Amino acid sequence: MKQFRKWAFWRRVQYGTGFLTVCTVLAFGVYQIYFYTPGDCFDSIMNNGESGVDCGGSCVRICAAAVTAPTVLWAKSFEIVPGQYNAVAYIENQNQIAATPVLEYTFEFYNGTEKIGEKVGKTVLPPRSVYPVFEGRLTFNKPVTETKLTLKPVEVWVPATVGREQFKTVSLDLLAIDTEPRLNVTIENTALTKANGIEVVATLFNTVGEPITASQTFIDTFDGRSSKNIVFTWPRPLSKTVRSCEIPSDIIMAIDLSGSMNNDGDNPPQPVTDALLAAKQFVESLKSDDKASVVTFASQAVTVSELSKNHQSTAEIIAGLTISPADEVGFTNTVAGLKTAAAELSSQRHTSNSRRAVVLLTDGLPTAPGDTTAIVEDTRLAAEALAQDGVEVYAIGLGKGVDTPFIESLASSKENAYLAPQTTDLQQIYQKITGSLCESGATRIDVIAKTGANFTPLR
C-alpha cells in the first residue's frame, strides 16, 4: 500500500511538471507573438552585444567614444567682389574608417572684434584625410578680417567604404588670371561604382602654404572608372594674389625723361644714364615668358617699345634712351605716362594669363600748364584706375627731395612705393620688385571631392 502511494505521488509530479511546461511554452509563445520586441540598434538600449547604446557590436553605428573628433585646421574668407565673400575651412578626419553623413558647422565672421555675421550648414565628412567646408556668396556690410568655424559634436559615425582617394585629379590648367580666371580640371572616379551628388572645392595656396582663394562646383552623377572635365571660375582677376613665378608677367617700364632727370646736381644725385642702366638690367633679368614694354613721358608720353618677350631688344632700347633738348625745359606729364601704359596693357599684345604691372620711375611731382593741384590729382586718379583694374603699380621716387606722399599715392599699395635717394639704390629696388611680382616655387592647387554615396547605411 505504501509503495502504491509513492508511485501515485511521482505520477502526479510528472503530470504537474508537464502541465507547467506546456503552460510556460504557451505563455512564452504568446509573449513572443504579441508582446516581445527584439533588441535592435535603434531602441535606445545597450543590448545585443553593443559596446554603447545602439552602437558597436552588431550595429553599423560606431560609438563616439571609439572615434577621434574632427579638427578644424584653418578657416578663411576671400572677397570675390566688393562686399561678397567665399568662406572655406579645412577639416581633418584622422579616423581610418569612421565617417559621418551629417557634420553640422557654424561659420562666424568678424570685423576686428565685432561679429558681423554667421552661417550654419551641414556637410559630409569622409574618413582618413582633410576635407573642405565651403560657403559661397556671403554678403557683409563690413570687411571680413577673421573667420572662425565651430563643429557640432557628431551624432552618427558610420563606416565609409571609400575616402578621398576615390577621386583623383588628372590635370589642372589655370587660365586668364588677369581677366576672368578659370581653372580647368579633369577629375577621375577611381571606384567601380557610380557616385552621386559630388561636391568639389578648388583652393589655391601661395608658396608658403597660405590659402588665397577658393571656388566650388558640383557633379550630379559620376560613373565608376570614368573621368569628367569641370571648371571653376572667379569673377575678378587673381593676378594680384597668385604670385607663382610660373605665371608670367606683362610689365610696362614707365620712365620719366623730363629735363630734371638729367640733372647731375644734388636732386637727383646722378644723371638719367645711371637710372636707365638699372632699368636695363631689370628687364634683362625677366623670365622668358614675361613681356616688357617701355613708355617714356616728359611733356608728352610715348610707347617706345611694345610688349615683347625679346628682353634683349627691350633692354637695348632702354639703354639708348635720351632726354631731348625740348624736354629739358618742358613738363613732366606723369598722367599721360600712366594712361599710355594702361593702353598698352589693354592691347592685344597683353597675354590674358599674365599678371599686369607698371614700374614707374620719376623724380618728382608732375608739371604742366595750369593748376598744379589738379594735375597731381589727375595723376593720382590715373594710378588708382590702374590698380582698380587689377594692375600692380610700382612707383619709384628718384632723388633726395622727392615728394614721398605723392610716390605712395601712385603705388597700388604702400609696399609698392620705393624711394631711391641715389641711382645706386635702384638696382636693389628693382630686385625687390622682381621678388614682389612672384614667389619662388609653384602655387599649390587643391581639388578635393566628397560624396555621401560611400557611407554604410544604418540598418
Secondary structure as UniProt FT lines:
FT   HELIX           2..30
FT   HELIX           31..35
FT   TURN            41..42
FT   TURN            48..49
FT   TURN            53..54
FT   TURN            57..58
FT   HELIX           64..66
FT   STRAND          71..81
FT   TURN            82..83
FT   STRAND          84..93
FT   STRAND          98..111
FT   TURN            112..113
FT   STRAND          114..125
FT   STRAND          129..139
FT   STRAND          146..151
FT   STRAND          157..160
FT   HELIX           164..166
FT   STRAND          167..175
FT   TURN            177..178
FT   STRAND          182..189
FT   STRAND          195..205
FT   TURN            207..208
FT   STRAND          211..222
FT   TURN            224..225
FT   STRAND          226..233
FT   TURN            239..241
FT   TURN            245..246
FT   STRAND          249..256
FT   HELIX           259..262
FT   HELIX           272..284
FT   TURN            288..289
FT   STRAND          291..297
FT   STRAND          301..308
FT   HELIX           311..319
FT   HELIX           325..328
FT   HELIX           334..345
FT   TURN            348..349
FT   TURN            352..353
FT   STRAND          355..362
FT   HELIX           372..388
FT   TURN            389..390
FT   STRAND          392..398
FT   TURN            400..401
FT   HELIX           404..410
FT   HELIX           414..416
FT   STRAND          417..420
FT   HELIX           423..425
FT   HELIX           426..437
FT   STRAND          444..450
FT   TURN            453..454
//
